[in-house]
Amino acid sequence: MSRGFCIWLTGLSGSGKTTLARLLEQRLLASGARVEVLDGDAVRTNLSKGLGFSREDREENIRRVGFVCELLVRNGVVTIAALISPYREARDSVRRHIPHFVEVYLSCPLEVLIRRDVKGLYKEALAGHIPHFTGISDPYEPPLEPEVIVDSSRETPAESVEKICNHLVSLGLLQPAQASLAECGETTATHQAS
């Protein structure tokens, strides 16, 4: 596999972006791809250190990650970006710069996210202790036409990865044999907060 493409995982905090990113990474590495994961927490610590959570800073964060994705994809690397990325126009701007861009929306009801909130972030945000918290005091704009919608309140991570890989096959980005679940043996993973 030499063609790079970008899988952009977007959804609220705790919807499972990091879990899916790591499972997809395993599956794609097993298929022979060169893969890089750009996870929101790691990006904030390194690439976007110093940015806050205003709309402008969030858009700048997405722009920076999009630029790195564009460079990696251009050089034949499969890039998985796992970011809340709350603003539709910012995500669409990244899409315009990357030829093979696959947007995956992790849909999950807010009450489920609050219930599974192991870090206690939603509790803090609901109490007013975390300003600009996406989904509580700041908006999240779901994609209008994502390539894949994952319902992380109903699907297991393995089922979601299977759905994504099947779509990659339909786009010609993966061969059917490369998308086989047996390639990496992932069948029993559980969701973790992302």
QUIFEN-V815082 format. One line per field, one symbol per residue. psi: psi as a letter, one per 30 degrees, with the letter a starting at -180 (. if undefined). A space follows every 50 residues. Layout:
psi = ???
This chain:
psi = kfkllkjjjkllkgfgeeeeeeeeeeeeeffglkkkkjkeeeeeedegkf kbgleeeeeeeeeeeeeeeeeeefggkkkjkjkeifkeeeeeeeeffjei kjkjjjkkkeeeeeegiffgeeeeeffgfjlhjkfdfllkjkkeilekkk jfffkleeeeeeeeeeeeeffgfkleeffkefeggjfgllklk.
